[in-house]
């Protein structure tokens, strides 16, 4: 009995340690998803739900599976947040019904006219005022979930892939000096972007806010840095 209690105590201690070590992961995922879920979902609420997902991941994680805890936790955190978003989204049956009617009217008008109809034409087709139509659209948009990018939680991860990270190259003792020197030669802005993405683990939108550019520009900067570093490593290694 004593051994059982001691085992449970150790499990609880390990779970708490995992949670404390990966709190920043919850903030990163919540920040990434905030721009991709309906506006009714507040960031602070997403963090709280994500923390529950992290806690669940820590309590159920089995290191014998060979999966890194960070990867396992990402899935649980993201899944917990999106489950809650979908649960709240399902509240509005009216939004779904209106959306279907709008799409049908728009499709019929496009077939008749050969061009995309104006909002006023769609409203007329639906037998409602333009003001009412726009109110319905606003309501629909509140309950719309945009396409969420893949499991890594950042579109750039899909574009480049984890093996392309210059920080991964630092794990190779033979390449450490080469990569370190190459990174030191980058301008301050590129160094900042690398640090924010790979060390601080900010998402593209957050980095864009820091350096004052759009997400697409951040992705271009990262792609260019990684491509140049890999080519240089291949040349001198």
C-alpha positions in Angstrom: 0.0 0.0 0.0 2.9 2.3 0.9 4.6 1.6 -2.4 1.4 2.3 -4.3 1.0 5.7 -2.6 4.6 6.5 -3.2 4.2 5.6 -6.9 1.1 7.9 -7.2 3.0 10.7 -5.5 5.9 10.4 -7.9 3.5 10.4 -10.9 1.8 13.5 -9.6 5.2 15.2 -9.1 6.3 14.3 -12.6 3.0 15.6 -14.1 3.4 19.0 -12.2 6.9 19.3 -13.5 5.8 18.7 -17.1 3.1 21.3 -16.7 5.4 23.9 -15.3 8.0 23.3 -18.1 5.5 23.7 -20.9 3.2 26.6 -19.8 4.7 28.7 -22.6 3.4 26.1 -25.1 -0.2 26.9 -24.1 0.4 30.6 -24.6 1.9 30.0 -28.0 -0.9 27.8 -29.2 -3.6 30.0 -27.8 -2.0 33.0 -29.5 -1.8 31.2 -32.8 -5.4 30.0 -32.7 -6.8 33.3 -31.6 -6.6 34.8 -35.1 -8.3 31.7 -36.5 -11.3 31.1 -34.4 -14.5 33.2 -33.9 -14.2 36.5 -32.2 -16.4 35.4 -29.3 -13.6 33.2 -28.0 -11.4 35.3 -25.7 -7.6 34.7 -25.5 -7.7 34.3 -21.7 -10.4 31.7 -21.9 -8.4 29.8 -24.5 -5.3 29.8 -22.3 -7.4 28.4 -19.4 -8.8 25.6 -21.6 -5.4 25.0 -23.0 -4.0 24.6 -19.5 -6.5 21.9 -18.8 -5.4 20.2 -22.0 -1.8 20.5 -20.9 -2.6 19.0 -17.4 -4.5 16.1 -19.1 -1.5 15.5 -21.3 0.9 15.5 -18.4 -1.3 13.0 -16.5 -1.8 10.6 -19.3 1.7 10.8 -21.0 3.6 7.6 -21.4 7.2 8.1 -22.4 7.4 4.5 -23.4 5.5 5.3 -26.6 8.6 7.1 -28.0 6.6 10.3 -28.6 8.1 13.5 -27.2 5.9 15.1 -24.6 6.0 18.5 -26.3 4.4 16.9 -29.5 1.9 15.0 -27.4 1.0 18.0 -25.4 0.6 20.2 -28.6 -2.2 17.9 -29.8 -4.0 17.8 -26.5 -3.8 21.5 -25.9 -5.0 22.4 -29.4 -7.7 19.7 -29.3 -9.0 21.0 -26.0 -9.3 24.6 -27.3 -10.9 23.6 -30.6 -13.4 21.3 -28.9 -14.6 24.1 -26.8 -14.8 26.5 -29.8 -16.9 23.9 -31.7 -19.1 23.3 -28.6 -19.8 27.0 -28.4 -20.2 27.3 -32.2 -22.9 24.7 -32.2 -25.0 26.9 -29.9 -26.2 29.0 -32.9 -28.4 26.8 -35.1 -29.8 30.0 -36.6 -26.3 31.0 -37.8 -26.0 27.7 -39.6 -29.4 27.9 -41.1 -28.9 31.5 -42.3 -25.5 30.6 -43.7 -27.0 27.8 -45.8 -29.7 30.1 -47.1 -27.2 32.8 -48.0 -24.9 30.3 -49.9 -27.9 28.9 -51.8 -29.1 32.4 -52.9 -25.6 33.5 -53.8 -25.1 30.3 -55.9 -28.4 30.7 -57.7 -27.7 34.3 -58.6 -24.1 33.5 -59.8 -25.6 30.9 -62.1 -28.2 33.4 -63.4 -25.9 36.3 -63.8 -22.5 34.7 -64.5 -20.9 37.0 -61.9 -20.7 37.2 -58.2 -23.8 39.1 -56.9 -23.8 42.1 -54.7 -25.1 41.9 -51.1 -28.1 44.0 -52.0 -29.0 41.4 -54.7 -28.6 38.5 -52.3 -30.8 40.3 -49.7 -33.5 40.9 -52.4 -33.3 37.2 -53.3 -33.9 36.3 -49.7 -36.8 38.7 -49.3 -35.0 40.6 -46.5 -33.6 44.2 -46.3 -29.9 44.8 -46.9 -29.5 45.9 -43.3 -31.0 42.6 -42.0 -28.8 40.6 -44.4 -25.6 42.3 -43.1 -26.8 41.7 -39.5 -27.1 38.0 -40.3 -23.7 37.9 -41.9 -22.2 39.5 -38.8 -23.9 36.8 -36.7 -22.7 34.0 -39.0 -19.1 35.3 -38.9 -19.1 35.2 -35.1 -19.6 31.5 -35.2 -17.3 30.6 -38.1 -14.2 28.6 -37.6 -11.5 29.3 -40.1 -9.3 26.5 -41.5 -6.8 25.6 -38.9 -3.3 24.7 -40.0 -1.7 21.4 -39.3 -0.7 19.7 -36.0 2.5 21.7 -35.5 0.5 24.8 -34.8 2.3 27.0 -37.2 2.1 27.2 -41.0 5.8 27.9 -41.3 6.6 24.5 -39.7 4.7 22.9 -42.6 6.6 25.0 -45.1 10.1 24.4 -43.7 9.7 21.3 -41.6 11.5 20.7 -38.3 14.6 19.2 -39.9 15.3 22.5 -41.6 15.6 24.4 -38.4 19.1 26.0 -38.0 18.8 25.4 -34.3 18.7 21.6 -35.1 22.0 22.0 -36.9 23.5 23.2 -33.6 22.9 19.8 -32.1 25.6 18.4 -34.5 28.9 19.0 -32.7 30.8 19.2 -36.1 28.4 22.0 -37.4 28.1 24.0 -34.2 30.9 26.5 -34.9 29.9 26.8 -38.6 26.3 27.6 -37.8 27.1 29.8 -34.9 29.4 31.9 -37.0 26.9 32.1 -39.8 24.1 33.3 -37.5 26.4 35.8 -35.9 26.9 37.4 -39.3 23.1 38.0 -39.8 21.8 41.5 -39.4 20.0 42.3 -36.1 16.5 41.9 -37.5 17.1 38.4 -38.8 18.8 37.4 -35.6 15.7 38.7 -33.7 13.3 36.8 -36.0 15.3 33.5 -35.5 15.3 34.0 -31.8 11.7 34.8 -31.5 10.6 31.8 -33.6 13.0 29.0 -32.5 13.9 30.1 -29.0 11.0 32.1 -27.7 8.5 30.0 -29.8 6.4 32.9 -30.9 4.1 32.3 -33.8 4.3 34.2 -37.1 1.6 36.7 -36.2 3.2 37.5 -32.8 6.6 38.0 -34.5 5.0 40.2 -37.1 3.6 42.4 -34.3 7.1 42.7 -32.8 8.9 43.7 -35.9 6.0 45.5 -37.6 5.3 43.3 -40.6 2.6 40.9 -41.8 2.7 37.1 -41.1 3.5 36.4 -44.8 6.6 38.6 -44.6 7.8 36.9 -41.4 7.5 33.6 -43.2 9.5 34.9 -46.1 12.2 36.1 -43.8 12.4 32.8 -42.0 12.4 30.9 -45.3 15.2 33.0 -46.7 17.4 32.7 -43.5 17.0 28.9 -43.3 17.6 28.4 -47.0 20.8 30.5 -46.9 22.1 28.9 -43.8 21.5 25.4 -45.2 23.2 26.2 -48.5 26.2 27.7 -46.7 26.5 24.7 -44.3 26.3 22.3 -47.3 29.1 24.3 -49.0 31.6 24.5 -46.1 30.8 21.4 -44.1 
